[in-house]
């Protein structure tokens, strides 16, 4: 869905083009941090007793579920469980 007019879309693109690469990078980092925070809050609200490994699994699936084959996803998720168990977290 795109409810933005062409003119406003062009204005936003122009504003972004005027920013320095560092400013654009910081904007991207800020957007990532905000989305990670919102997703984390949602996961914790729905499962307040979730383990650290479980939280990492859910975050990973929220961001990257469709980017990996099922076998690859399971291998990555298994790594979270080993890491957090090893770290004693």
Buried (B, 14 or more C-beta within 10 A) or exposed (E): EEEEEEEEEEEEEEEEEEEEEEEEEEEEEEEEEEEEEEBBEEBEEEEEEBBBBBBBBBBBBBEEEEEBEEEEBEEBBEEBBEEBEEEEE
